[in-house]
Amino acid sequence: MAVIAVVFDFDDTLVPDSTTLLFKHYEIDSDRMWSVEAKKLVNQGYDPPLAYLRLILDRVGPGKEFGELTNAMLRDFGKTLDSKFFPGAPELFSDLRQLLVDGKYRDITVEFYVISGGLEEVIAGSSVITSNFSGYYGCQFGENETTGQVSYIKRCITFTEKTRYLFEIHKGIPASDSKTKPHLVNQMIDMDKRRVPFDQMIYIGDGLTDIPCFSLINSSKGVTFGIFQLDPESAKQKYLEFAKTDRVKSLHSPKYGPGDDLGAMIRAAVANIATSILLKRERAGEL
């Protein structure tokens, strides 16, 4: 069975920034958190994801903004995101699966993954994600064994760390094994036995944190799509950064319907990859 993997960033790609929404849910000034406090930590040398993770943990505990925050509470918050997916996103997943039901695409399937610098437990709370995605990867907190509160940073996904999970998908390592056997990704696997070739991957992301993934997929003849938000200044800055490095081929607003430019191009990209797989089989005499 040939697999096409469609891999998404999460925040500002499939939904509005979930960490900002989490701050607002707990009545925390998100603008100050990002532009003042997180920026201050980054200026001190913190990686950006580690900065926001520390800011959350600093506010966990009795009488603090997040109170006695647990991973279960983060998952509960994640349920609220089901109504916040960008237009057409939930329908895209079923459309792409249905596309490959066509008889000519025999033994070809499509799978969906999220690789995010956001909180994995929040992502896991979304039924849209758990019912459609084969794997999702994000930052994780460990809980205090006595209080049950989130108290430690268990996993942090920074910029180039995202490519690790592309390699895990490439090699066929299940997301569940990734958590308990982190060294599996380094095992040598013959190229012809790797489950998802990079040229059968599509990567969709919105930010500079996605540039390493864009570079890897583009250099391996996969497909990438950049997302920009409707803020003209933000869009301009992202476009200039993406364009000058040639790391993403096109930029789109986050609209995934069949009549939207991004939604139409993702559907076309999956069909093109599926057709390419058929041509490879024909050349190899497998049809």
N, C-alpha and C positions, 0 to 999 in steps of 0.2 A: 504494500500500500504506500503510494507516494503521499507525502504530507506537504502542504503549503502552510507556512506559519505567518499569521498577521499579528505583529507585535506592536502594542501601544504603550506610550507613556500614559499616565493617568491624569494628573492634575493639569488643567488647561488644555488637555487633549481630548479626553472623553467627558470630563465634568469640570466645572470651575474649581479653582484650587481648594482641595479638601481641607488642607491644614488651616487656611484662612477661614473657611467655614466653621472649622472646629473652634478656633479662637472666638469667633463671633457667637457660636452656640453657648460658650461659657462666659460671654459678655466681657471678653478681653479685647483691648484696643489692638486690632490686627495691624493697622498702619504703624503704630508705635513698635509693635513686636518685630516687624520686618525692617522698617526703615531706620529705626534707632537701635533697638536692643540686639537684634540679630546682626545688623551691620557692625555694631561695636565689637561683637565677638569675632566676626570674620576679620576685622581689622587687627585683632589680637592673634590671628593665626588659625582660628577654627575653620575647618571645612564647613561650607554652608549647611549641609544637612545636620552635621553634629551641633551646629549653633542652635538650630531650631529645636532639636531634640533636647538639648540641655535646658533651653528656655521652658519647655514643657515640664520637664522633671523638676525644675526649680519651683514650679507652681503646684506641685502635687503634695497633698497632705492636709490634715485637718485645718480648717480656717483659711486655706489657700484657694486660689481661683478654680483650679481643677478638682479640688476636694480629694476624696479617696479614689482617684482614677484607676480603673482596672482595664485590662484588655477586653473584657466582656463589654464594658461601657463604651470602648472605642468601636467595637463591632456594632453595638446598638446605634451609635451615631452614624455609622456607615450605612445603615438601613435607610436613613433619610436621603441618601444620595440617589436612590433609584429614580426619584422624580426630577433630578437635576442633570441627567445626561444630555449632552448637546443634541440638537435635532437630528433624528434619523439614526442615531447610534445603535439603540437596541434592535431596530429592524435590520440594520446592516448585517448583523451576525446570522440571522436566519436566512437572509437573502443570499449570502455567500455560500452557506451550506446547501441551499436549494439549487444554486447555480451548478454545483458539482454533482447533483443528482442526475443531471442529463446523462443519458446512456453513453455518449461519446467520451465522457470523462471517467472511464472505468478505472476503479482502484486508485482514485485520487480523492483526498479529503483535505479539508481546511481546519486549522486549529487557531485559537486565539490566546494571546498571552499579554500580561501587563508587566512591565518593568518600570518601577517608580522609585523616586526618592522620597515619596510620601509614606504614610504609615500603613503597613500591610494589614493590620487589624481593621482599620477603617475601610480599606478596599474589600476585605473579606466580608464585611457586613452587607455589602450590596448583593442582592439576589440577581441582579443583571450580570454581575461578574461571576458569581458562583455557578449560575446555570448555563453560562456560555463559554467560560474560559477554562482551558486545560491547565493553566498555571498562572500564578501572580506572585510577584516578588516586590517587597518593599521594606522599609525600615521597621525594626521590631524592638519592643521593650520587653525586658524581663521583669517579673513580678517578685516582690518581697514575699518570701515563703510564710512569714508570720501575718503580715497585714493584707496581702493580696494586691497591694497597690503597685502600679508600675514604678520601678525604682532604678532600673539599669538599662543601658543601651545594649541590646542583644545583637542587633545587626543594623549596619548603616550602609546605605547604597549611595555612593558618591558618583562622580562623573564617569570615569573609566570603569568603575565597578559594574556599571550597567552592562558592559560588554561580556562580563563573566557569564551572565545569565543568557545572553545570546549563544554563547558557546555551549551552555548546558542544554538549551533547546536543540541546537545543532547536533549535539552528540546523543540526544535522546535520554537525558537524565531527568527523571520526574522531579517536579518541584518539591514533593515530600522528601525525597532522598537528599535534595540540596541542603535542607535544613540540618540534617543529622550527619551527612557525609560530605562536608564541603570540599574535600580533596578529590572527589570523583571527577570533577571537571578537568583535572590535570592528567588523567589517565590517557594513554595513547590508544586511539581507536582508528583503524584503517579508514581512509577517506570514503571508500565505497560502502562502509558499514555505518556511516554517520546518518542519523535518522532524517534530519532536515538540512539539505545543502543550503548554504547562504543565498544562492541564487534562487531559492524557492522561499525566501523570506521577504516580507514587506514590513518596514518600520515606519511608524507614525509618531511624531513627537513635536513639542512646541518650543523647547528652550535650548539654551547653550549646554545644559547638562546632557542633551541628547546628541551632541556633535560626535563623540566617539562612536556611538552606535550608527549614526549616519555614515561616518567614514568607513566603518567596517563593512556595512551592508553594500554601500556603493562600490567599494573596491572589489567586492566579491560578486558584482553584477546582480545584486538584489535590487529592490525598489524602495525608495524613501519618499515620504511626504512630510513637509513642514507645516505646522499650524501656527497661525498668528491670530491674535485677538483683535477686536475692533477698535481699540485705542490707536489712533493714527501714529502717534509718536512711538509707541511700543512696537507697532507693526514695522515702522520704518527702521528702527534700530535692529530688530531681529532680521529683517530682510538684508540690511547692509552687512551684518555679521555673517549670515548664511551665504549670501551671494559672493562675498569677497573670498571665502574659503572654498566655494564650489562643493560644499558638503551636502547640500540638499538641492534637488532639482526643481522643486516647485513649492510655492507657499499658498496655503488655502485657509479660509475661515472654517471653523469646526462644525461643518454641516454635512451629515452623512447620508442624506436621502438620495435616491436614485437620480433625481433631477438636479442635485447639487454638484458643483464641479468636483469636490473632494470625493463625495460618495460615488459618483460615476467613475472617477479615475481608479478608485480602489477596486470596484467591481471589474473594471476592464483589466486592471493589473492581475487580479486573480485568474481571470479567464486566459490572459496571455501566458501566464506561468503554466497553467494547466495544459494549454496547447503546446507549449515548449516541451513539457514532459512527454506528451504523446509523440512529438517528433523525435525526441531522443530514443523512445522505445522503438519507433519504426526503424530508425537507423540501426539500432541494435538487433533488429529482427525479432522483437518481442511481440509484435502485433500480427 
